[in-house]
Amino acid sequence: DGPLVVASLGPGEVFGEIALLDGGGRSATATTSAPARLLRIDKTEFDFLRRNFRPASYKIIRNITATVSKRIRMSNQRIARLLVAEQSPAAAAPAEFVDNRKSFLQRLFSSKDD
């Protein structure tokens, strides 16, 4: 069992955007599969930008909002498809639930639908 791939991103895409907005920790680790050039925006620097250069920060926030909205919609669609396809009884035993949870998460985050 290797790492669980949650997403495969391409040029111009972002990750860690929620932590930029709320200052919370990251929910995943990012690894590149090829050489990449990345831009890092520090939360403190972003807050300074937001306070002093409002138009630029609002553009960043608008882009982050669009990205998060798209990802939530895609996750909702995947969850809906998996729940509809799931044929296990609703009253599964706890051990069955634990065994099926990993499979469910692997299917949820597989990149076949991307």
Summary of the structure (lengths in Angstrom):
residues: 114
radius of gyration: 18.0
end to end distance: 21.7
largest distance: 55.8
contacts: 199
relative contact order: 0.14
helix: 59%
strand: 0%
